[in-house]
Amino acid sequence: MGITLSKFRKDKGAGFDATSQYLYTLTGKAKVYDREQENLALRHNIVREIFNSNLLSPIHSELKSGGLRVLDVGPKNVDFVTANVIDGLPFGDNSFDFVYVRNMAYDIQESQWSSLIKECTRVLKPGGYIEITEAELRALNCGPLLKKLSKKFFDYILSTKVNLLISEKIEEILKSTNKYHDIIDHHQRPFALGCWPTHLKDAYRTYSLDVFRSVIKFSDVKEKDYDQTVQKLMSEANSYRTHFFIHKYLTQKIVA
């Protein structure tokens, strides 16, 4: 079972951007759902490349042998089920062999993370694996222009009670359930802003342009100056090697 909340949310009269549905909601733009799909796919592909795999959980052999219940991909008689995990998932206890969570950091408040993980734990079978992929909602090695322009953006995010660094607390929340083995694998990789890496240069550039456009929509930059400002941010990110970290956590539910 896979959970990616923002992938299914379409606020009335609003569109999406590379980072979150919040960004276009405030600016009042029309829906750009195709663009959102492209950005999600681009981010997914970059993350897959930097981790050299879609999944780090050791379930490949079990998938090949069969017998696992798979929700995200399947034959024509399989349906996608959309639900709000905070309100409860429409599945019974111990329903799935594998639960995958990602891209929730912008979508739920810090206080809701315990409920999310408890609900995912409830539907996971004993002996099953959970894998959580989340980004730090902060950039490192920022240049002065990005620091200046992103202040209002981060002020807004904080006003929604979202924790910019929830990725650092996921291991603690998993352990608090007392349902998982003590050993929790934690992997992190840098995700570039700008196009300074030689690997995935074009992909990073496309993704970063959208991120920078989103940030300046919260600033005092006039619309006529957007393109020029975005290019300055791109050049600055390349000089400073700006990046953030993607975290993956995986562990196995205890067999009682």
Stockholm file with secondary structure:
# STOCKHOLM 1.0

chainA/1-256         MGITLSKFRKDKGAGFDATSQYLYTLTGKAKVYDREQENLALRHNIVREIFNSNLLSPIHSELKSGGLRVLDVGPKNVDFVTANVIDGLPFGDNSFDFVYVRNMAYDIQESQWSSLIKECTRVLKPGGYIEITEAELRALNCGPLLKKLSKKFFDYILSTKVNLLISEKIEEILKSTNKYHDIIDHHQRPFALGCWPTHLKDAYRTYSLDVFRSVIKFSDVKEKDYDQTVQKLMSEANSYRTHFFIHKYLTQKIVA
#=GR chainA/1-256 SS CEECGGGTCCCTTCCCCSSCHHHHHHHTCCCCHHHHHHHHHHHHHHHHHHHTSSCCSSCHHHHHHCCCCCSSSCCTTCCCCCCCGGGCCSSCTTCEEEEEEESCTTTSCGGGHHHHHHHHHHHEEEEEEEEEEEECSSCBSCCHHHHHHTHHHHHHHHHTTCCTTGGGTHHHHHHHTTCBCSCCEEEEEEEESSSCSSTTHHHHHHHHHHHHHHHHTTSSCCGGGHHHHHHHHHHHHHHHTCEEEEEEEEEEBCCC
#=GC SS_cons         CEECGGGTCCCTTCCCCSSCHHHHHHHTCCCCHHHHHHHHHHHHHHHHHHHTSSCCSSCHHHHHHCCCCCSSSCCTTCCCCCCCGGGCCSSCTTCEEEEEEESCTTTSCGGGHHHHHHHHHHHEEEEEEEEEEEECSSCBSCCHHHHHHTHHHHHHHHHTTCCTTGGGTHHHHHHHTTCBCSCCEEEEEEEESSSCSSTTHHHHHHHHHHHHHHHHTTSSCCGGGHHHHHHHHHHHHHHHTCEEEEEEEEEEBCCC
//
